[in-house]
């Protein structure tokens, strides 16, 4: 069974106009109840439209687009002021976009088996963290915290994202104070995962408590472990074995973590895991996994399996450099949350549009040296303003088809195993705009 993007968009529009759902994310009983220049649905779609220019220009463009796409649209003469928009957004919790994204994710995976890519019957979800540079305001520092060095302090946030690496979908994302560790954020994300998923983590995540919680909640995992992680890993690394199954005894820290998250763990508790060696060009890495069935999950496949974790790193690049998530449209903590969760939603919407072009892309790749893919940077730029049409026009089907036709015009080759030497270049610290090699903004 295959679900179309139009079906998913209809579900998203239904949620957008659901009064009961709205109330969960609106501050104040009387907010968005009267006929305003920018009612709730317009506020939401405007913030989705990747606001990166000055608000006056963005608002003018937004209302001009509304005049074109809706018969009952607001006229430019009804334009809300910058102050009016800023006051209105204070009444909205950024968590609305996170909840809306859950609807998108649920609809994508429901009755849509023909589109979902899996590894041995399981979805692969990589979890990792990154940091965001924030605005230097007292409120922001108090909410998210700062990173300090010898000369200065920089407001920053911790971000944890769990990402379906085969389907390019953000499953769950959190923006948190910088003091909250990646491990805690990853555990908090667990509740959103289903039992047909395998979680993939890098070497920042292995701990007895972390693995224990996964096993007890029936969430499978693959974790890259440092060679000196524990005695069992050390012993295995010194053998010629390519894989083995071991029982790891509970550590004091592991027991404390399990109890902190509500698990009753005995003093002599242990977990059974599988250790697998992965041979790289310059090193040998060790993976710890809860996938114990050697016939169903051959050790020979784990090198490529773990390599797919890199897709979550690529997703961070898209958020920061293509969606420009660190360029915030407001100066409050709530505005930062709104922009962050809206960017996650937009990234997933882009994936849906690109995915529905796959047959045409495959056809255009026939007879060529490389497989081709749609240029994600260009397609983000093409979505600007068309998002307004998708959610506010009377004919979203035409908008979706038009966007797909435009996406197909901009393809780029996929060159496997391509790598370049990473060269750090110092950049001047003053001046708002600078040129970067092989990169131009699309929004």
GUNUKOL-689776 format. One line per 8 residues: number of its first residue (from 1); their letters; for each residue x, y, z of C-alpha. Coordinates in nm, 2 decimals. Layout:
BEGIN
NUM	a	X Y Z  ... .
***
This chain:
BEGIN
1	xxxxxxxx	0.00 0.00 0.00  0.13 0.35 -0.09  -0.01 0.67 0.06  0.01 0.99 -0.14  0.15 1.32 -0.02  -0.19 1.47 -0.08  -0.35 1.23 0.17  -0.09 1.33 0.43 .
9	xxxxxxxx	-0.13 1.70 0.36  -0.51 1.67 0.41  -0.45 1.51 0.75  -0.20 1.79 0.84  -0.45 2.06 0.74  -0.72 1.89 0.94  -0.49 1.91 1.25  -0.41 2.27 1.18 .
17	xxxxxxxx	-0.78 2.37 1.20  -0.86 2.14 1.49  -0.98 2.38 1.77  -0.93 2.13 2.05  -0.57 2.06 1.95  -0.49 2.43 1.91  -0.59 2.51 2.26  -0.32 2.29 2.40 .
25	xxxxxxxx	-0.06 2.52 2.26  -0.21 2.86 2.30  -0.13 3.08 2.60  -0.43 3.25 2.75  -0.80 3.16 2.73  -0.89 3.45 2.50  -0.59 3.43 2.26  -0.68 3.38 1.89 .
33	xxxxxxxx	-1.05 3.39 1.97  -1.13 3.72 1.80  -1.11 3.81 1.43  -0.75 3.93 1.40  -0.54 4.04 1.10  -0.33 3.73 1.16  -0.54 3.44 1.31  -0.39 3.12 1.43 .
41	xxxxxxxx	-0.36 2.93 1.10  -0.20 3.23 0.93  0.04 3.27 1.21  0.15 2.90 1.19  0.19 2.90 0.81  0.38 3.23 0.81  0.63 3.09 1.06  0.66 2.77 0.85 .
49	xxxxxxxx	0.76 2.98 0.55  1.12 3.00 0.65  1.14 3.36 0.78  1.50 3.47 0.72  1.46 3.83 0.58  1.35 4.13 0.78  1.00 4.09 0.91  0.86 4.38 0.71 .
57	xxxxxxxx	0.96 4.22 0.38  0.85 3.87 0.49  0.51 3.99 0.60  0.45 4.19 0.28  0.55 3.89 0.07  0.33 3.66 0.28  0.01 3.87 0.23  0.08 3.92 -0.14 .
65	xxxxxxxx	0.09 3.54 -0.18  -0.23 3.51 0.02  -0.41 3.74 -0.22  -0.30 3.52 -0.51  -0.39 3.17 -0.36  -0.71 3.23 -0.17  -1.03 3.40 -0.27  -1.09 3.49 0.09 .
73	xxxxxxxx	-0.73 3.58 0.15  -0.61 3.88 0.35  -0.53 4.18 0.13  -0.20 4.36 0.15  -0.40 4.65 0.30  -0.47 4.42 0.60  -0.10 4.37 0.66  -0.02 4.30 1.02 .
81	xxxxxxxx	0.27 4.51 1.16  0.59 4.36 1.29  0.48 4.45 1.64  0.15 4.28 1.58  0.31 3.96 1.47  0.56 3.97 1.75  0.29 4.02 2.01  0.08 3.74 1.85 .
89	xxxxxxxx	0.36 3.48 1.85  0.41 3.52 2.22  0.07 3.35 2.27  0.18 3.04 2.08  0.39 2.75 2.22  0.65 2.63 1.99  0.56 2.27 2.09  0.27 2.30 1.84 .
97	xxxxxxxx	0.51 2.24 1.55  0.66 1.94 1.73  0.31 1.80 1.78  0.22 1.87 1.42  0.54 1.69 1.31  0.42 1.38 1.51  0.11 1.38 1.29  0.32 1.40 0.98 .
105	xxxxxxxx	0.55 1.11 1.10  0.25 0.90 1.20  0.07 0.95 0.87  0.39 0.88 0.67  0.44 0.54 0.84  0.07 0.43 0.85  -0.07 0.23 0.56  0.23 0.32 0.35 .
113	xxxxxxxx	0.44 0.01 0.34  0.52 0.06 -0.03  0.72 0.37 0.04  0.90 0.27 0.37  1.25 0.15 0.33  1.37 -0.11 0.59  1.68 -0.31 0.69  1.59 -0.67 0.74 .
121	xxxxxxxx	1.23 -0.57 0.83  1.34 -0.30 1.07  1.35 0.08 1.05  1.69 0.23 1.13  1.69 0.54 1.35  2.02 0.72 1.44  2.02 0.94 1.74  2.28 1.21 1.79 .
129	xxxxxxxx	2.33 1.56 1.93  2.45 1.89 1.82  2.46 2.25 1.95  2.31 2.57 1.82  2.44 2.92 1.87  2.18 3.14 2.01  2.10 3.52 2.04  2.30 3.70 2.31 .
137	xxxxxxxx	2.01 3.81 2.53  1.96 3.78 2.90  1.64 3.58 2.86  1.81 3.34 2.63  2.10 3.28 2.86  1.88 3.22 3.15  1.66 2.97 2.95  1.93 2.77 2.76 .
145	xxxxxxxx	2.26 2.85 2.94  2.60 2.94 2.80  2.94 2.79 2.70  3.23 2.97 2.86  3.60 2.99 2.77  3.88 3.21 2.91  3.75 3.53 2.74  3.38 3.51 2.67 .
153	xxxxxxxx	3.05 3.32 2.72  2.83 3.22 2.43  2.46 3.14 2.46  2.40 2.79 2.32  2.14 2.51 2.32  2.17 2.14 2.31  1.98 1.96 2.04  1.90 1.58 2.02 .
161	xxxxxxxx	1.75 1.44 1.71  1.65 1.09 1.62  1.64 1.03 1.24  1.52 0.75 1.02  1.84 0.71 0.81  1.68 0.51 0.53  1.37 0.74 0.48  1.52 1.08 0.58 .
169	xxxxxxxx	1.26 1.15 0.84  1.31 1.33 1.17  1.13 1.10 1.42  1.18 1.31 1.73  1.38 1.62 1.81  1.44 1.83 2.12  1.60 2.16 2.19  1.72 2.19 2.55 .
177	xxxxxxxx	1.95 2.38 2.78  2.31 2.33 2.70  2.37 2.17 3.04  2.15 1.87 2.96  2.37 1.59 2.83  2.31 1.40 2.50  2.26 1.07 2.69  1.97 1.21 2.89 .
185	xxxxxxxx	1.81 1.36 2.58  1.85 1.03 2.40  1.67 0.84 2.68  1.39 1.10 2.67  1.35 1.03 2.30  1.30 0.66 2.35  0.93 0.70 2.43  0.86 0.80 2.07 .
193	xxxxxxxx	1.02 0.49 1.91  0.84 0.18 1.81  0.96 -0.18 1.86  1.04 -0.24 1.49  1.32 0.02 1.50  1.69 -0.03 1.56  1.85 0.26 1.73  2.21 0.35 1.61 .
201	xxxxxxxx	2.45 0.55 1.84  2.81 0.67 1.82  3.08 0.62 2.08  2.94 0.90 2.30  2.65 0.68 2.42  2.76 0.34 2.55  2.68 0.28 2.92  2.53 -0.01 3.11 .
209	xxxxxxxx	2.23 0.19 3.22  2.16 0.32 2.86  2.17 -0.03 2.72  1.97 -0.18 3.01  1.68 0.07 2.95  1.67 -0.02 2.58  1.66 -0.39 2.65  1.39 -0.35 2.92 .
217	xxxxxxxx	1.17 -0.14 2.69  1.24 -0.38 2.40  1.42 -0.12 2.18  1.70 -0.27 1.98  2.03 -0.08 1.95  2.37 -0.07 1.78  2.63 0.13 1.96  2.99 0.20 1.87 .
225	xxxxxxxx	3.21 0.14 2.18  3.55 0.27 2.28  3.81 -0.01 2.30  3.86 0.06 2.67  3.48 0.09 2.76  3.49 -0.21 3.00  3.68 -0.53 3.07  3.46 -0.74 2.83 .
233	xxxxxxxx	3.53 -0.50 2.54  3.90 -0.49 2.62  3.93 -0.87 2.63  3.73 -0.91 2.30  3.95 -0.65 2.12  4.26 -0.86 2.20  4.12 -1.18 2.04  4.10 -1.28 1.68 .
241	xxxxxxxx	3.72 -1.33 1.71  3.51 -1.12 1.47  3.20 -1.15 1.70  3.09 -1.29 2.03  2.81 -1.28 2.28  2.88 -1.17 2.64  2.69 -1.08 2.96  2.77 -0.74 3.10 .
249	xxxxxxxx	2.74 -0.70 3.48  2.56 -0.39 3.62  2.78 -0.10 3.72  2.70 0.13 4.01  2.65 0.42 3.77  2.43 0.20 3.55  2.21 0.09 3.84  2.17 0.46 3.94 .
257	xxxxxxxx	2.07 0.56 3.59  1.81 0.28 3.56  1.66 0.37 3.90  1.65 0.74 3.80  1.43 0.65 3.51  1.20 0.44 3.71  1.34 0.09 3.67  1.38 -0.16 3.95 .
265	xxxxxxxx	1.72 -0.31 3.90  1.87 -0.58 4.12  2.23 -0.57 4.26  2.34 -0.86 4.04  2.16 -0.76 3.72  2.33 -0.82 3.39  2.24 -0.79 3.02  2.33 -1.01 2.73 .
273	xxxxxxxx	2.47 -0.83 2.42  2.66 -0.91 2.11  3.00 -0.77 2.02  3.10 -0.73 1.66  3.43 -0.61 1.51  3.41 -0.37 1.21  3.73 -0.34 1.01  3.80 0.01 0.86 .
281	xxxxxxxx	4.10 0.13 0.66  4.30 0.26 0.95  4.13 0.10 1.26  3.91 -0.17 1.40  3.59 -0.06 1.57  3.37 -0.25 1.81  2.99 -0.24 1.80  2.76 -0.35 2.08 .
289	xxxxxxxx	2.42 -0.47 1.98  2.11 -0.62 2.12  2.05 -0.80 1.79  2.16 -1.15 1.91  2.03 -1.36 1.62  2.35 -1.42 1.41  2.16 -1.58 1.12  1.89 -1.31 1.10 .
297	xxxxxxxx	2.14 -1.03 1.15  2.48 -1.14 1.00  2.79 -0.97 1.14  2.90 -0.89 0.78  2.62 -0.64 0.74  2.70 -0.43 1.05  2.98 -0.22 0.89  2.74 -0.08 0.63 .
305	xxxxxxxx	2.46 -0.06 0.89  2.67 0.16 1.12  2.79 0.37 0.83  2.43 0.47 0.77  2.44 0.66 1.10  2.62 0.93 0.91  2.28 1.04 0.77  2.19 1.20 1.10 .
313	xxxxxxxx	2.51 1.42 1.07  2.40 1.51 0.72  2.06 1.61 0.86  2.23 1.86 1.10  2.41 2.01 0.80  2.07 2.06 0.63  1.92 2.22 0.94  2.21 2.46 1.00 .
321	xxxxxxxx	2.33 2.55 0.65  2.03 2.50 0.42  1.74 2.58 0.65  1.96 2.82 0.85  1.80 2.71 1.18  2.04 2.94 1.38  1.90 3.25 1.20  1.61 3.31 1.43 .
329	xxxxxxxx	1.31 3.52 1.35  1.26 3.64 1.71  1.46 3.73 2.01  1.28 3.53 2.28  1.32 3.17 2.40  0.98 3.08 2.27  1.06 3.22 1.93  1.37 3.00 1.92 .
337	xxxxxxxx	1.16 2.69 2.00  0.91 2.79 1.74  1.17 2.83 1.47  1.35 2.51 1.56  1.05 2.28 1.55  0.91 2.45 1.24  1.25 2.38 1.07  1.21 2.01 1.16 .
345	xxxxxxxx	0.86 2.00 1.02  0.98 2.17 0.69  1.27 1.92 0.65  1.02 1.63 0.68  0.78 1.79 0.44  1.06 1.84 0.19  1.15 1.47 0.23  0.79 1.37 0.15 .
353	xxxxxxxx	0.79 1.58 -0.17  1.13 1.45 -0.28  1.03 1.09 -0.20  0.73 1.10 -0.43  0.96 1.20 -0.72  1.17 0.88 -0.68  1.03 0.70 -0.98  1.10 0.99 -1.22 .
361	xxxxxxxx	1.45 1.04 -1.07  1.53 0.67 -1.13  1.41 0.69 -1.48  1.63 0.99 -1.55  1.93 0.81 -1.40  1.90 0.52 -1.64  2.21 0.49 -1.87  2.41 0.74 -1.66 .
369	xxxxxxxx	2.73 0.67 -1.47  2.58 0.76 -1.14  2.25 0.75 -0.97  2.10 1.09 -0.94  1.91 1.27 -0.66  1.71 1.59 -0.62  1.92 1.89 -0.50  1.80 1.95 -0.15 .
377	xxxxxxxx	1.94 2.30 -0.12  1.76 2.41 -0.44  1.44 2.23 -0.35  1.43 2.41 -0.01  1.44 2.74 -0.20  1.16 2.63 -0.44  0.94 2.56 -0.14  0.96 2.92 -0.01 .
385	xxxxxxxx	0.61 3.07 -0.05  0.47 2.75 -0.20  0.42 2.62 0.16  0.16 2.90 0.20  -0.02 2.75 -0.11  0.00 2.39 0.02  -0.17 2.47 0.35  -0.40 2.76 0.26 .
393	xxxxxxxx	-0.50 2.72 -0.11  -0.82 2.53 -0.22  -0.61 2.30 -0.45  -0.31 2.17 -0.27  -0.28 1.88 -0.52  -0.18 2.12 -0.80  0.08 2.29 -0.58  0.23 1.95 -0.49 .
401	xxxxxxxx	0.25 1.84 -0.85  0.40 2.18 -0.96  0.67 2.15 -0.69  0.75 1.80 -0.79  0.79 1.91 -1.15  1.03 2.19 -1.04  1.23 1.95 -0.82  1.29 1.71 -1.11 .
409	xxxxxxxx	1.47 1.99 -1.30  1.75 2.01 -1.04  1.93 1.68 -1.00  2.28 1.60 -0.88  2.49 1.28 -0.91  2.54 1.06 -0.60  2.91 0.97 -0.59  2.96 0.68 -0.35 .
417	xxxxxxxx	3.27 0.68 -0.11  3.35 1.03 -0.22  3.56 1.22 0.04  3.77 1.54 0.06  4.04 1.65 0.30  3.88 1.87 0.57  4.05 2.21 0.56  3.97 2.46 0.83 .
425	xxxxxxxx	4.00 2.82 0.71  3.99 3.12 0.95  3.71 3.36 0.87  3.68 3.72 0.96  3.46 3.77 1.26  3.30 4.10 1.14  3.06 4.15 0.85  2.72 3.98 0.82 .
433	xxxxxxxx	2.77 3.82 0.48  3.06 3.61 0.35  3.11 3.39 0.05  3.17 3.02 0.10  3.31 2.77 -0.15  3.05 2.57 -0.34  2.76 2.70 -0.14  2.49 2.96 -0.19 .
441	xxx	2.19 3.03 0.02  1.86 2.92 -0.13  1.63 3.11 0.12 .
***
